[in-house]
Amino acid sequence: MKLHIINAENFKLDGGACFGVVPKSIWSKTVSFDENNMVNVCNRLLLIETGNHKILIDSGIGNKQDEKYLSHFYISGNTLEENLIQKGFTPADITDVILTHLHYDHVGGCVKYNNERTKLLPVFPNAIIYCSKAQWDWATNPNFREKASYLPENYMSLFENGQLEFIHEEQELFEGILLKIYNGHTTGQLIPEINYKGRKIVYTADFIASTAHVPVPYIPAYDVQPLLSVKEKAVFYEKAVPENYVLFFEHDYLNECCTVQNTEKGFRVNEIFKLEEL
């Protein structure tokens, strides 16, 4: 098995929304912000080569939305397709895509417009694309609070052209890649756990968004069930800490990976490092 980091894009989100009830006087000690209270975020994706499969986890925001929409997020950096090519891959090489969930910043890169902007095309034409059935049902009948994060143009054409395959329960999708399901951030979020070089790497997506979100009470305002998020994190750490899991961050602008320790003040970051250091 080989792991490759593929950066989709960098963007910004409101700092208060990222940290929920945690006051700015606390979160600002570890996370920088601009004059608009926006914090830097990235879409750091993982490409897994195993057997005959090239498996991409998530796909970033993409660039199909109009300028006004994209301007809200201050997007910078190369596109997902450009970054794939820089790493020696093409979109056609991807055999499988695991979507943790269907929010715009995780699924948007799966679909693009043709040159005339009259038709939606798959970015990964040869891939089977996986998401949980619970998340699909949630996204296609969105609640008022999450509705702005679910854009049908990001995923309906994938369903219509037969690319989507639904995950109904926690399972080992490929050898060494276990899909766990968490519901605090959004219903049916898939969190891959990858066995790699004798370690378990957890692709944290929006379950634990960054090193700054490691403490159990640090829950984003985006989460639909914050109390469930708290419980899910605490239960996760009961196994992740003694077994020294590696947390791989999709959204942490500065840090790729960390381990977690249990301290007198609760669960905190232990070591921070790059994936290539494993």
C-alpha positions as CSV (number, residue, x, y, z in Angstrom):
1,M,0.0,0.0,0.0
2,K,1.2,3.5,-0.9
3,L,-0.3,6.8,0.4
4,H,-0.2,10.1,-1.5
5,I,-1.3,13.5,-0.2
6,I,-3.3,15.3,-2.9
7,N,-4.2,19.0,-2.1
8,A,-7.4,20.1,-3.6
9,E,-7.5,23.7,-2.6
10,N,-7.1,26.1,0.3
11,F,-10.0,28.2,1.5
12,K,-11.3,30.2,4.5
13,L,-14.1,29.7,7.0
14,D,-15.5,31.9,9.8
15,G,-13.5,31.2,13.0
16,G,-16.5,31.3,15.2
17,A,-18.4,28.8,13.1
18,C,-15.3,26.5,13.2
19,F,-15.2,26.4,17.0
20,G,-18.8,26.7,18.1
21,V,-19.2,27.7,21.8
22,V,-15.4,27.8,22.4
23,P,-14.7,31.6,22.7
24,K,-12.3,33.4,20.4
25,S,-10.1,34.3,23.3
26,I,-9.3,30.6,23.6
27,W,-9.2,29.2,20.0
28,S,-7.2,32.2,18.8
29,K,-4.3,31.1,20.9
30,T,-3.6,28.2,18.5
31,V,-5.3,29.3,15.2
32,S,-4.6,32.6,13.3
33,F,-7.4,34.7,11.8
34,D,-7.7,37.6,9.4
35,E,-9.5,41.0,9.8
36,N,-12.8,39.3,8.9
37,N,-12.4,36.6,11.6
38,M,-11.7,34.0,8.8
39,V,-9.4,31.2,9.5
40,N,-7.3,29.3,6.9
41,V,-8.5,25.8,6.0
42,C,-7.3,23.3,3.4
43,N,-8.7,20.3,1.6
44,R,-5.9,17.7,2.1
45,L,-7.0,14.6,0.4
46,L,-5.5,11.1,0.5
47,L,-4.9,8.8,-2.5
48,I,-4.4,5.2,-1.6
49,E,-2.7,2.8,-4.0
50,T,-3.5,-0.8,-3.0
51,G,-3.6,-3.8,-5.4
52,N,-5.2,-2.7,-8.6
53,H,-7.0,0.2,-6.9
54,K,-6.3,3.9,-6.7
55,I,-8.7,5.2,-4.1
56,L,-9.2,8.9,-3.5
57,I,-10.8,10.1,-0.2
58,D,-13.0,13.1,-0.8
59,S,-12.7,15.6,-3.7
60,G,-12.7,19.2,-2.3
61,I,-14.8,22.1,-3.5
62,G,-14.1,22.0,-7.2
63,N,-14.6,25.0,-9.5
64,K,-18.0,24.6,-11.1
65,Q,-19.8,27.2,-8.9
66,D,-20.0,30.8,-10.0
67,E,-17.5,33.5,-8.9
68,K,-19.9,35.0,-6.4
69,Y,-20.3,31.7,-4.6
70,L,-16.6,30.9,-4.6
71,S,-15.7,34.4,-3.4
72,H,-17.2,33.7,0.0
73,F,-14.5,31.1,0.6
74,Y,-11.4,33.0,-0.6
75,I,-10.2,29.9,-2.5
76,S,-6.6,29.7,-3.5
77,G,-4.1,27.1,-4.8
78,N,-4.2,24.7,-7.8
79,T,-7.1,22.6,-8.7
80,L,-7.5,19.0,-7.7
81,E,-6.9,17.8,-11.3
82,E,-3.7,19.9,-11.5
83,N,-2.4,18.5,-8.2
84,L,-3.2,15.0,-9.3
85,I,-1.2,15.5,-12.4
86,Q,1.7,16.9,-10.4
87,K,1.8,13.7,-8.4
88,G,1.9,11.5,-11.6
89,F,-1.8,10.6,-11.8
90,T,-4.8,11.6,-14.0
91,P,-8.4,11.7,-13.0
92,A,-9.0,8.7,-15.3
93,D,-6.6,6.7,-13.2
94,I,-8.8,6.9,-10.1
95,T,-10.7,3.6,-9.6
96,D,-12.6,4.5,-6.4
97,V,-13.6,7.6,-4.5
98,I,-14.7,7.4,-0.9
99,L,-16.9,10.4,0.0
100,T,-16.9,11.0,3.8
101,H,-20.1,13.0,3.2
102,L,-21.8,15.2,0.7
103,H,-21.1,18.7,1.9
104,Y,-19.9,21.0,-0.8
105,D,-16.3,21.0,0.3
106,H,-16.0,17.2,0.2
107,V,-17.9,16.3,-2.9
108,G,-17.7,19.3,-5.2
109,G,-14.6,18.2,-7.0
110,C,-16.3,15.0,-8.4
111,V,-18.2,16.9,-11.0
112,K,-17.3,19.6,-13.5
113,Y,-19.1,21.5,-16.4
114,N,-18.2,20.9,-20.0
115,N,-16.6,23.9,-21.8
116,E,-20.0,25.4,-22.7
117,R,-21.2,25.0,-19.1
118,T,-24.3,23.2,-20.5
119,K,-23.6,19.7,-19.1
120,L,-22.2,18.2,-15.9
121,L,-19.4,15.7,-16.4
122,P,-17.7,13.3,-13.9
123,V,-14.2,14.3,-13.0
124,F,-13.4,10.6,-12.4
125,P,-15.0,8.8,-15.3
126,N,-13.7,5.3,-14.4
127,A,-14.4,5.4,-10.6
128,I,-16.9,3.9,-8.4
129,I,-17.9,6.5,-5.9
130,Y,-19.0,5.5,-2.4
131,C,-21.0,7.4,0.2
132,S,-23.3,6.2,3.0
133,K,-26.9,5.6,2.3
134,A,-27.8,7.5,5.4
135,Q,-25.9,10.5,4.2
136,W,-27.5,10.3,0.7
137,D,-31.0,10.2,2.3
138,W,-30.0,13.2,4.5
139,A,-28.5,15.2,1.5
140,T,-31.4,14.6,-0.8
141,N,-33.9,15.7,1.8
142,P,-31.9,18.3,3.6
143,N,-32.8,20.0,6.8
144,F,-33.0,23.8,6.9
145,R,-29.8,24.1,8.9
146,E,-27.6,22.1,6.4
147,K,-29.4,22.9,3.2
148,A,-26.8,25.5,2.0
149,S,-24.1,22.8,2.2
150,Y,-25.8,20.4,-0.1
151,L,-25.7,21.4,-3.7
152,P,-27.5,18.9,-6.0
153,E,-25.2,19.6,-8.9
154,N,-22.4,18.1,-6.9
155,Y,-23.8,14.6,-6.7
156,M,-27.1,14.1,-8.5
157,S,-25.4,13.4,-11.8
158,L,-23.2,10.8,-10.2
159,F,-26.3,9.0,-9.1
160,E,-28.0,9.3,-12.4
161,N,-25.0,7.9,-14.4
162,G,-24.7,5.0,-12.0
163,Q,-21.4,5.9,-10.4
164,L,-22.6,6.0,-6.8
165,E,-22.6,2.9,-4.6
166,F,-24.1,3.2,-1.1
167,I,-22.5,2.0,2.1
168,H,-25.2,0.7,4.5
169,E,-23.1,-0.3,7.5
170,E,-19.6,-0.1,8.9
171,Q,-17.4,-2.4,6.8
172,E,-13.9,-3.1,5.5
173,L,-14.4,-1.8,2.0
174,F,-11.0,-2.9,0.8
175,E,-8.4,-4.9,2.6
176,G,-6.9,-2.7,5.3
177,I,-9.5,0.1,4.8
178,L,-12.3,0.1,7.4
179,L,-15.2,2.5,7.0
180,K,-16.6,3.7,10.4
181,I,-19.8,5.8,10.6
182,Y,-20.3,8.9,12.7
183,N,-23.4,11.0,13.0
184,G,-22.6,14.1,15.1
185,H,-21.3,16.3,12.3
186,T,-23.9,15.1,9.8
187,T,-25.8,11.8,9.6
188,G,-23.8,9.0,8.0
189,Q,-20.3,10.5,7.8
190,L,-17.9,7.9,6.7
191,I,-14.5,7.9,8.5
192,P,-11.9,5.6,6.9
193,E,-9.4,3.8,9.2
194,I,-6.4,2.6,7.2
195,N,-3.8,0.0,8.3
196,Y,-0.5,1.3,7.1
197,K,3.0,0.3,8.2
198,G,1.7,-1.3,11.3
199,R,-0.2,1.8,12.3
200,K,-3.9,2.8,12.1
201,I,-4.4,6.1,10.2
202,V,-7.7,7.7,10.7
203,Y,-8.8,10.1,7.9
204,T,-10.7,12.5,10.3
205,A,-12.6,14.7,7.7
206,D,-15.1,16.7,9.8
207,F,-15.2,14.3,12.7
208,I,-12.0,16.0,14.1
209,A,-11.3,18.9,11.8
210,S,-7.8,19.9,13.0
211,T,-5.3,19.6,15.9
212,A,-7.1,22.6,17.5
213,H,-10.3,20.4,17.6
214,V,-8.7,17.5,19.5
215,P,-10.1,18.4,22.9
216,V,-13.5,16.8,23.3
217,P,-15.6,20.0,23.8
218,Y,-14.2,21.7,20.7
219,I,-17.1,21.1,18.4
220,P,-17.8,23.2,15.3
221,A,-21.1,25.1,15.0
222,Y,-21.6,23.2,11.8
223,D,-22.3,19.9,13.6
224,V,-26.0,19.0,13.5
225,Q,-25.8,17.0,16.8
226,P,-23.1,18.6,18.9
227,L,-23.7,16.5,22.0
228,L,-23.5,13.4,19.9
229,S,-20.2,14.7,18.5
230,V,-18.8,15.1,22.0
231,K,-19.8,11.5,22.8
232,E,-18.4,10.1,19.6
233,K,-15.1,11.8,20.1
234,A,-14.8,10.6,23.7
235,V,-15.6,7.0,22.8
236,F,-13.2,7.1,19.8
237,Y,-10.3,8.3,22.1
238,E,-10.9,5.3,24.4
239,K,-9.4,3.2,21.7
240,A,-7.4,5.7,19.7
241,V,-5.2,6.8,22.6
242,P,-4.0,3.4,24.0
243,E,-3.5,2.0,20.4
244,N,-1.7,5.2,19.3
245,Y,-3.8,5.9,16.3
246,V,-2.6,8.5,13.8
247,L,-5.1,11.2,13.0
248,F,-4.8,12.5,9.4
249,F,-6.3,15.9,9.0
250,E,-8.2,16.9,5.9
251,H,-8.8,20.5,7.0
252,D,-5.9,21.5,9.2
253,Y,-4.0,24.2,7.2
254,L,-0.7,23.7,9.1
255,N,-0.6,20.1,10.4
256,E,-1.0,16.8,8.6
257,C,-1.0,14.3,11.4
258,C,-1.0,13.9,15.1
259,T,-1.4,11.4,17.9
260,V,-3.5,12.0,21.0
261,Q,-2.7,11.7,24.7
262,N,-4.9,11.7,27.9
263,T,-3.8,14.4,30.3
264,E,-5.1,15.9,33.5
265,K,-6.9,18.5,31.4
266,G,-8.4,15.8,29.1
267,F,-7.5,14.6,25.7
268,R,-4.8,16.7,24.0
269,V,-2.5,16.6,21.1
270,N,0.6,14.4,21.7
271,E,2.9,14.5,18.7
272,I,2.5,16.5,15.4
273,F,4.2,15.2,12.3
274,K,4.0,14.7,8.6
275,L,2.6,11.5,7.0
276,E,5.9,10.8,5.3
277,E,7.6,10.5,8.7
278,L,5.8,7.2,9.4
